[in-house]
Amino acid sequence: MPKNFDRVAAAYPLLERLSFGDELNRARRAALEHAAAAEHILLVGEGNGRFLSECLSCRNRGKVTVVDLSAKMINSARRKAAAHLERGDVEFVQADFLKWEAAPEAFDLICTHFFLDLFCPPSQRLVIENIGRCAQAGALWIDVDYRCPRVGRAARLIDWLQYRFDRAFCGVEADQHYDPSGLIAEAGWTLDEEEPFARGNVVSRTYRRRERSQRASA
């Protein structure tokens, strides 16, 4: 089965709200202050455009590139952000991010919201390498994702059900959440900020890319 969310695009916001209320949106909004100041933003696996719409509403310059494999999610993102498209240059790219090639060092802010949790560690490493290739020196990376392991019996049950659902209906690779923070550090990113949500089961992490000289000496 293709690894995308076409089959659940229409229902996904409702499923998310039933499971977590507004907590995942609150976690996504943690990056808005950085989005307002960035010149060229990359949104990887943006989904139906909830963050994109708010991102565009808080800025009036620069460019935003959205990469998502699901055509239905991209169409939804276009509709949701339609009222704000005049605030900046927006490019929508339907592609598998593992195979997508961007211009080197093109972005000063990268956002991955609940994206890396879809992959096992070898693919996570490839995602991180691709992000590194297109990130400027000193770029920020906002990664919002579930914490591993989740806290509480109910949260662990939701985790199990979520991965069974995503594998069955969306063809995702991962069978559980694999924490990518070690791979991110190895790739030359330093953790600047961390903020928990959903009773500690979701975390927004802000990473900064080290300069080449710092990465070489690490």
C-alpha positions in Angstrom: 0.0 0.0 0.0 1.3 3.5 -0.8 2.7 5.3 2.3 0.3 8.3 2.4 -2.8 9.5 4.2 -5.2 9.8 1.2 -7.6 7.3 2.6 -8.0 9.1 6.0 -7.4 12.7 4.9 -11.1 13.8 5.5 -11.4 12.1 8.9 -8.0 12.7 10.3 -8.7 16.0 12.1 -11.7 14.4 13.8 -9.7 11.4 14.9 -7.0 13.6 16.2 -9.4 15.7 18.2 -11.2 12.7 19.7 -7.8 11.3 20.8 -6.0 14.4 22.0 -8.5 17.4 22.0 -6.6 20.5 21.0 -3.2 19.5 22.4 -1.6 18.6 19.1 -2.5 21.9 17.6 -1.1 23.7 20.7 2.1 21.8 20.1 2.2 22.8 16.5 1.8 26.5 17.4 4.9 26.4 19.5 6.9 27.2 16.4 4.9 30.3 15.3 7.3 32.8 16.7 10.1 31.3 14.7 7.9 31.1 11.6 7.2 34.8 11.8 10.9 35.6 11.5 12.1 33.0 9.0 12.8 33.8 5.3 12.3 30.3 3.8 10.3 27.7 5.6 10.1 24.0 4.8 7.0 22.1 6.1 7.6 18.3 5.8 4.5 16.1 6.0 2.3 19.1 6.7 -1.0 17.2 6.3 -4.2 19.2 5.9 -2.6 22.6 6.4 -3.6 23.5 10.0 -0.1 24.8 10.8 0.4 26.3 7.3 -2.7 28.5 7.7 -1.5 29.9 11.0 2.1 30.2 9.8 1.0 32.4 6.8 -1.3 34.5 9.0 1.6 35.6 11.1 4.0 36.6 8.3 3.9 38.9 5.2 7.2 38.0 3.5 9.4 35.1 2.6 8.6 31.7 1.1 7.0 28.5 2.4 7.6 25.1 0.8 5.2 22.3 1.7 6.2 18.7 0.9 3.6 15.9 1.5 3.0 12.6 -0.2 -0.8 12.7 0.0 -2.5 14.6 -2.8 -5.7 14.9 -0.7 -3.8 16.4 2.2 -2.2 18.9 -0.2 -5.5 19.9 -1.6 -6.9 20.3 1.9 -3.9 22.5 2.8 -4.5 24.7 -0.2 -8.1 25.2 0.8 -7.3 25.9 4.4 -4.6 28.4 3.6 -6.4 30.1 0.7 -7.2 33.2 2.6 -3.6 33.8 3.6 -1.8 32.9 0.4 -1.3 36.5 -0.5 0.9 36.9 2.6 3.8 35.0 1.0 5.1 32.8 -1.7 3.9 29.2 -1.1 5.0 26.1 -3.1 3.2 22.8 -2.7 5.2 19.7 -3.6 3.6 16.2 -3.7 6.5 13.9 -3.1 8.0 11.3 -0.9 10.4 13.3 1.2 12.9 10.4 1.3 13.3 10.9 -2.5 12.8 14.6 -2.8 15.8 16.8 -3.6 15.8 20.5 -2.6 18.4 23.1 -3.3 21.3 22.8 -0.9 21.1 25.1 2.2 17.8 26.5 1.0 15.9 26.8 4.3 16.4 28.7 7.5 13.4 26.9 9.3 12.3 23.3 8.9 9.1 22.0 10.6 8.3 18.3 11.0 5.0 17.7 12.9 4.2 14.1 13.8 6.3 12.9 10.8 9.4 11.1 12.0 7.2 8.8 14.1 6.0 7.2 10.9 9.4 5.6 10.2 11.8 3.0 11.6 15.3 4.2 12.5 17.0 3.6 9.1 14.4 5.7 7.3 14.5 8.3 10.1 18.2 8.6 9.4 17.5 9.2 5.7 14.9 11.9 6.6 17.4 13.6 8.9 20.1 13.5 6.3 17.8 15.1 3.7 16.8 17.8 6.1 20.5 18.5 6.8 21.3 18.8 3.1 18.7 21.6 2.6 19.2 23.4 5.9 21.3 26.6 6.1 24.0 26.8 8.6 22.4 28.0 11.8 19.0 26.9 10.6 16.2 26.0 13.1 14.4 22.7 13.0 11.1 22.4 14.9 10.2 18.7 15.5 6.9 18.1 17.2 6.2 14.5 18.0 5.1 11.9 20.5 7.4 11.2 23.5 8.7 7.7 23.8 7.6 5.9 25.8 4.2 7.5 26.4 3.1 8.2 30.0 0.1 6.4 31.4 -1.8 3.3 30.5 -4.4 5.1 28.4 -1.7 6.9 26.4 0.1 3.6 25.7 -3.2 2.1 24.5 -3.8 5.0 22.1 -0.2 4.6 20.9 -0.8 0.9 20.1 -4.1 1.6 18.4 -2.7 4.5 16.4 0.1 2.5 14.9 -2.2 -0.4 14.1 -4.6 2.0 12.3 -1.8 3.9 10.5 -0.2 0.7 9.2 -3.5 -0.8 8.1 -5.0 2.3 6.4 -2.0 4.4 5.4 0.8 1.9 4.9 3.2 3.6 7.4 6.5 1.9 8.0 6.8 2.1 11.8 5.1 -0.4 14.2 5.9 1.7 17.2 7.4 5.1 18.1 11.2 5.2 17.7 12.8 8.2 19.4 15.0 10.0 16.7 16.7 12.4 19.1 19.9 10.5 19.1 20.1 10.4 15.3 19.3 14.2 15.2 22.2 15.0 17.6 24.6 12.8 15.6 23.6 14.7 12.4 24.8 18.0 13.9 21.7 19.5 15.5 21.8 21.0 19.0 18.6 21.1 21.2 17.7 24.7 22.0 14.2 24.4 23.5 11.8 21.6 24.6 8.2 22.1 25.6 5.8 19.3 26.7 2.1 19.0 25.8 -0.7 16.4 26.3 0.5 15.5 29.8 4.0 15.0 28.7 3.1 12.6 25.9 3.9 15.1 23.1 6.9 17.3 22.9 8.0 20.3 20.7 11.7 20.4 20.3 13.6 23.2 18.7 17.0 22.3 17.2 19.7 24.5 15.8 22.1 23.3 13.2 25.7 23.6 14.2 28.2 25.4 12.0 30.4 23.1 9.9 33.5 23.7 12.1 31.5 22.7 15.2 30.2 19.5 13.5 33.7 18.6 12.4 35.1 18.9 15.9 32.2 17.1 17.6 
